[in-house]
């Protein structure tokens, strides 16, 4: 299983909207992500900075499977209006520097 840390950034003024819209994600999106190997996805926010912690069988395969999925297309459109850049094009992985085994 892959464990990834990702980083994205919000547009100024979108913090409360982003938090509110993540209170519940669409059930069909939840199902599609789980069916394609997602075990867990956590998002932490510090001001405009978003840090994602993802546990998934294969992140590249998940992205490929969701690319044309109607639930993900709708969700990305909804979220990308709040982000500083397109999630699929601008998500950056964080390098693991240290871990307590």
N, C-alpha and C positions, 0 to 999 in steps of 0.2 A: 504494500500500500504506500502511496506517495503522501507525504505531508508537506504542504506548501504554504509559504507566507507570500501574499501578494499585496501590492500597494496601488491605490487609486486616490484621486483627489476630487473633491466637490467644487462646484462653482460657488463663489461667495453668495451667502444668503439662502442656500439650499439645505442647510443642515437639518432644520426641523422637518421639512418636507421629506427628506431622505429617511430620517428616523421613523416618521409616521408611516411611510409607504412600505417600510420593512417590518412593521409590526406583524403582518401576516403576508406571506407570499402566496400566489395562486396555487391551488391544490394540484392542477395539472402540471405546473412547473416543478413543484416538489416531487411529484411522481416521476416525471421525466428524468430529473437529476438522479434520483435514487435508482431508477432502472438502468442507468448508465454508469453506475459505479461510485456515485458520491455517497460517502459515509457521514460527513459532517462539513459544515461551512459556517464559520463564525466571522462576524465583522465587528471590528472595534473602530471607534471614531475619536480622533483628537482634533477638534476644530474642523478644518476642512480635509484633513488627512484620514483616509480609510485604510485600515489594515485588515486583511482577510487571512484567516487560517483555514486551510482546506485539507480534508482527509479524503482521498479518492483513489480508486484502483489505478486509473491512468488519466491524468488531466487532459492530455492532448486528445485522447479518445472521447472524453466527455465533451470537450469543446466541439469536436467534429460531429458527434451525435446530436448536439443541440443546435448546431449552426442553422439548420433549416426547420427546426421544430417550432410550430406556431406559438406555443406557450413561451418559449425563450425569445423568439423574435419580438413578441409583444412586450415582454419584461425588459429586454434590452432597450427598446424604444422608450419605454417609460423611464428607465433609470438613466439612460444616456443624456436626457435633457437636463439632468441634475449634475452630471459629471463634467470635469474639465478634461474632455477627450472621450473617445469611444472606448468602452470597456474592452471589447474584443481586440482592438488594435493597440491599446495603450496600457493594458495591465502589465505590471512589471513584477517579476519574482524577486524576492529578497534573498540574499545569500545567507545561508546558515553559517554563523561564525563560531558558535559554541552551544553545547547542549549538555545538560547534566544527565548522564545515562541512568 
